[in-house]
């Protein structure tokens, strides 16, 4: 029993260290890009998504990171952006909804292609489904757009 507990603990710690090795450089790079206003130029072409979903322009970065890197790594950016007070509850809800249907599109698509799937069909189907779902919901939810997110540590 102790051997199993020891192995689980060591495995968990190794997983956390592995995630930190990936998330920390991403967060540092994003902060440098933000400080030098490069991030604004990178996300600007995708601001149509914010207009389409009626969210703030600040929602574009977490959305893009979640699409490219997936939920595990994108969550760090989403949490940081939310803690900075740049996202409303509505923004967070719609980002999460979109990413539920369409996260890590490159990674997942490549895995399914390796298993014999058609990459173009998989990629386009996921992207279109996420866009349609989020667009439809964004037109029907009634969360107050001006309501700021209260970080979990402040709610307790």
Secondary structure, 3 states (H helix, E strand, C coil): CHHHHHHHHHHHHHHHHHHHHHHHHHHHHHHHHHHCCHHHHHHHCCHHHHHHHCCCCCHHHHHHHHHHHCHHHHHHHHHHHHHCCCCEHHHHHHHHHHHHHCCCHHHHHHHHHHCCCCHHHHHHHHHHHHHHHHHHHHCCCCCCCCCECCCHHHHC
